[in-house]
Amino acid sequence: MKLMDIDPFNGIRTYHHYDHQTDVTSIQRVQNVEPILEANKRLQNTDHEKQGIKHNWWHAAMIPIMVIEKWLVEDGINAYDPNDIKAVKKKLNDPEWRYLRTGRGKL
């Protein structure tokens, strides 16, 4: 395993793996998502959601890039594509992904 890159903005580390026996190369991306999840948990326990709605905005979620990539690869959902907003909302409303939400209401 060889470290190829560290993104200073989001901390994503990119590793190159090469298996000499099988002659297979793979790339692995790793992100420490704990700070994002902890921030989401803190926001879930505040009234920031109500304050945002009063001022015409709603901070609904913070989604780690690794989760965005997982959804794209496994489910074909592009969180950056406005055409996929319904699928993103469905994911965020699913109890399995609740920890990505910054509020308690349904999207």
N, C-alpha and C positions, 0 to 999 in steps of 0.2 A: 504494500500500500504506500502510495506516495502523495503527499499533500501538494496539490496543484495551485490552489488559490484560497485566499480568505477575503471575503467581501467586507470591507471596513464599515459599510453602511448597515448591513443586517447580520453580520457575523457568520454568514453561510460559508462553510468549508467544503471545498471540492477536492475529492480524492480520486486518484487513478489506481485501479486494481488490475493486475495482470497475472493470470494463472498460466504458468509455463507448461503444466501438464496438459491442459485443454486448449492452450493458445487462445484464451478468451480474455478480452479487455472489457472492463466495465468502469463506469464513472459513478461515484457516489457523492450525493450532496447532503450535508448535515447542518441542522440549525438548532441552537438552543432555544426552544420555544417557551421555556419556563417564565422568563420575564413578561412575555406577552400575555400568557395565561393568568399570571398573578395580577397584572394590571386589569385584565378583564374582570377577574373576581372582585377586585377592589371597587371597580366602577359599578358592578352589579349591586353592590351594597350602598350606593349613594343615590341621591335624587337627581343626578346629572341628566337622566333621561327626560324627566319632567321639565327641567330648565331648558333643555335643547328644544323640546317641542314648543315651548312658549316663545322661543326666538326663531322659529321656522327651520330648525335643523334637528337631525336625529342621528346621533352616533350609535349605530346598531351593533357593530362588531369590530374586532381587530383579528384578522386572520393571518397566521404565519404563512410565509411564502411556501414553506414545505407542504402545508395543507392545500394551498392553492394549486401547487404542482400535482399533488396526489389526486385532487378532484379532476384535474385536466387529464391526467394519464389514465386513471381508473374509471372515471365516469363521463369523460368528454365535456365536463363543465368548465368553461372559461370564465373565471370570476371577473375578468377585466372586460368582458364582452357584454354590452347592454342587452343583447338578445338572450343571454343566459341568466338574467336577473331572477326570473321565477325559480329556476333550479337552485340558484344560490340561496334565495330566501327559504326554499324548501329544506335545504341542508341545514341552514342556521336555525330553523324551527324544529328540527329533529332533535330529540333529547340526547342522541349520541354526540352531537356537535354543540351542545348548549354552552360549553366552556369557552366558545369563541365569541359569545354574545357579551355585550357591555351593558345590557338592560334586561328587564324581565318580561317585557311585553312581546307579543307575537308580531312578526314582520308581515 
